[in-house]
Amino acid sequence: MTIPSEPEDGRSDPELSAVMSERRRLINLAYRLLGSLSEAEDVVQEACARWYALPHRQRETIESVSGWLMKVTGRICLDLLRSARTRRERYVGDWLPEPLPDRAEWIGGRPGADAPVDPADRITLDESVTMAFLIVLESMTPSERVAFVLHDVFRYPFAEVAEIVGRTPAACRQLASSARRRIRAVQTPEPPVSRQADLVRAFRRAWEAKDVNALIDLLDPDATAIADGGGRVAARLRPLRGGEQIARYLVDLAGRMLDNVTFIQRTVNGRPGLVARQNGVTVTVLAFDVAADRIKHIWAVRNPDKLRRWPTDRNR
């Protein structure tokens, strides 16, 4: 079922306007809950379709279109999160969230869609969509994640969260509290974005120069590197652990691959990152977690299904 378009006579449909005005907020919610923009768009389309599937008389009895859509979107996401654990057990290698480009660089994302995205569909790039934050969300139970995001990020009262999660308000309060403890357990002070950009720039230069010692100096001794190829392209199936091991692997990789790859420093989920392009096509997006002036985590997304938002040289 598709969402109705504006009436042909040019008159505004108040109901349609109310639904469409919520689209951006719904996609922002669904992306934070699912870590996948493609899935988030499908969820929002489904929520809107369910609204229009209601009898007109029933829609008229609903006081808040916004509240109804948020509730349905949250429930669909919760169902997907519960099934995602099984689906991701079958995923080839490690699963990483879909990385987001800066606002100015978005493209359509669907196959064959290389036009700019409607600004109303863009994700707000704040601290709740950094790759590090989304990775922590992945460690939560589906109910914890939904309760935490709805309450702490979107400021929904626990009474309304309870209707979505299917628990009591008190239970949802405990779920959100448990989620906060998970975040505090791994959270470290973040240096200014300008300093993060300097470290990423130095990392790129050291990698291109195949300077293993410089890379070791930039990486935390306990650093981890995770790649996501999804079985679609070549990628390590297991995380790399230890700054020196990562540095030596990167230098070896540079000797085999970097001659045909161009690295460009770009914003990834609101933080400094790197984009690798081959023949003008984005083939890898790297996100970083920086702590104590060292790179602590590297996440390399190579699955092409997750890179459709990223422009190529032909799009620039």
N, C-alpha and C positions, 0 to 999 in steps of 0.2 A: 504494500500500500504506500502510495506517495503522498507527501504533504500537499494540500491544495495550494494553488497559486492565487494571486490577487484576482479579484473579479475583473472580467474583461471591460466592464463599463467604467473602470478607473476608480470606483468608489472603494474606500478602505474597509476591509473586514476587520472589525475590532477584535474578534476572537482569533483570527489568523495573526494579527499584529501582536497579540499577547503571547501566542505560542512562539512566533519567530523571535520576539524580543528576549525570550528565555534561552535561545539556542546557545549563545556563547557561554552562559553560566553553566548550562547543562554539560557542554563539552568539557569545560574546565573541571567540573566535578568528575565526570566519567574518566577523563585522562588520568587524574590523580588516583582514582580508585583502581584503574586497570593497567596503567603504564603503557598503554597502546592507544595512539590517536586514531588509528583505523578502527579498532574495536569501539572506541568512544563515539565516533561518528555513527557507527551502526546502532549503538545503544540509543543514542539520541533520536535517530530516525525511527527506531522501534517505539520509543516512548511517545513521540509525536503521532505515530500511526495509531497507537492504542487510544490516544485522546480522540482522534477523529473517528475511531471505530465505536465510540460510545454513542448511544442514542442522543439526539440533540436535546431532548428533554432532560436526560441525566446530566449532560454537560452544563445545562443552565442551573442545576442545583449545586454545582461545585463553586464555592465562594472564591477560591484562589487557584487560578490556572497554574501559577508559578509553583505553589506548594504541591499541587497534584503531580506536575511534571517532575519535580525534584524527587518526590516520593517514589514514583514509578521508575525513574532513572536509577535511583539508589538500589531499588530491589532487583532490577535487571542486572546491575553491576555485581551485587552480592551473589546472585545465582551464577554469574560467569566466573567470579573469583573462586567459588566452591568447586566448579568444574575445571578451573584452570590448573589446579594442582595435579589432577590426573593427566591433563593434556601436556603439561610441562614435563612430566615424568617421561613422556615419549619424545620430547623435544631433543634434537640432536645437539649435544653440547650444552653450554650454559645459556640460559635465557636472560636477556637484558631488556630494560625498558626501551621503547622507541624514542630515539633522541630528537629534540626539537631545535630547529635553527632560530636565528634571530628573526624578529618580526619582518624585517625588510627583505628577507631571503626566502620566505615560504613560497612553494609552488603547490599545485593542486593536490598531488599525492596519490591520486588514482591513476591506473594505467593509462598512458596517453595524455594525462592532464598536466600541461606544463605552464598553465596560466597562473598568475598570482592568486592566492587564496583570498576570499572575501575577508576583509578585516574583522567582521563580526564573528568569524569562526576561529580566530586566533586564541592561543592559550596565553594567559597572563604568566609571564616568566618571573616568578618570585622564588623565595627560598623553599616553597613547598613543591617545586618541580625540578630542583636540582637533581642530578643523577644520584648523588649520594643520598639524598632524602628519599627518592623513589626506591632505591635499593633497600633501605631500612623498612619501608612500607611493605616490600616483598616478603620480609621475614615475619610479618604479622599474620595472624589468622584472619580469614575474610571478615568476621564480625568485628575484630579489633580495628582493622583498617577502615571499614565503613564508619564505625562509631567515631574514631579519631578524626578522620578527614571531615566528616559532616560537622562535628562539634568544634574542633580546634581550628580548622582551616576556614570552614564556611559559617561558623558561629550558629549552627542549628541547636536549639535547646534539646536536652536529652529526652524530653517528652515526645518530640517529633522524631528524633533518631530512633527511639524505641519502636515506633510504628513501622519503620523501614527494616530494622534489624530483626524484629519479632521477639524482643526481650523487654524486660521492665526497664524504666528509666534508671533505676539503681544499678541494674546489671550493665546497662550501656555506659554508665559513669565509670564502673570498674573496668570495662573493656578499654575505654579511652585512657584511663589511668595506666593500665598495663602497657598500652601502646607508647605512652610517654616515657615509661621506664625503659622500653626498648631503645627509644631514640636517645635518651640521656646516656645509656650504656656505651654508645658508640660515637656520640657527638664530641667533637673537639673544636676548640676555637679556630675560626676561619680567618686567615689574613685578608687584608683589603683586596678587592678584585684587581686593582692595578698590580699588586705584588703577585697574585696568581697568574696574571697575564705575563709578567716578567719570567716566572718560572716555566711556564708553558713555552714561551719563546726560546728560552735557553735549552729546554728539552728538545725542541725541534732542531735547533742548530747542532746540538751534540749528536743527535740521531743521524742527521744528514751527513755530519762529519765522521760518523762511525767512531766517535770518541767514547770508548767504554768507561774510562775513568771519570769523565765529565758526567756521564749518565749516572754512574754510581753515586757521585756527589749530590746529584739532584733528587735521587730516590731515597725514601725512607728505608732503613735496613730491613724492615718487616713489610715492605710494600707488596701489594698484590696486583696482578694484571689478569683481566678476564676478557675473553673474546667471544662474540656471538655471531656465528655464521649460519646458524639454523639449519645446517646440512645443505645449504644452497651454495655456499662458497667455502673455500679452504679457511679453516680457523682452528686454533687449538681447542681441544675438547675438555681440557682441564685447566684450572687457574695456574698461573705462575706465581710463586711465592719467594720473596727475598729480593732486595734491591739489586744485589750483584747478579743473581741469576736472570732477573728481568733485563738488566743492562746488556749482558752477554747475548741473550736471545735476540734483543733488538738489533744489536750490531750484526749478528749473523743474518738476521732477516734483511737488514739494509743491504748487505752484500749481495743478496739474491733478488731483491725486489725494488729497491728505491730508485734505481736508474730510470724506471718508467713511471714513477709516481711523483706528484707535486703535492707538497703539504702547505696548507693555508690556515692561518690562525683565524678561528671563527668562534662566535658565541655558541655554546652547546647547553641547552636548558638553562640559560641565563648566566652561565659561567664560562671563563675562557677555556677553549678546547681547540682541537685540530681536526681539519677535514683533509682526507687524502683523495686526490682525484687522479684518475688514469684515463688518458685520452679525453679529458674534459668531463668525465663522468665521476660522480662521488662514489667511491668504493668502500670507504671506511670513515666513520666518525668516532673520534676519541674524546672521551670526557675524563676529567681528572678530579681527584679529591686531594686538597692540599692542607697539610697540618704541620705546625712547627717549622715552617719554611722548607718543607720537603714534600715531594709528591708521594702520597700514601697509597692511593688507588688509581689504577688506569682501567677504564672500561672502553673496549673497542667494539663497536657495532659494525658488523660487516654484512649481515643479512640484508639483501637488497630490498626485501619487502618492507624493511623498517627505514629505508633511506629515500623513499619516494618524495619526501618533503624538501629534499635538499637540492638546490640549484646546481646545474652543471655550467661549465664555461659558456655554453651556448645560450644559457638563460640569463647571463649577466650582461 
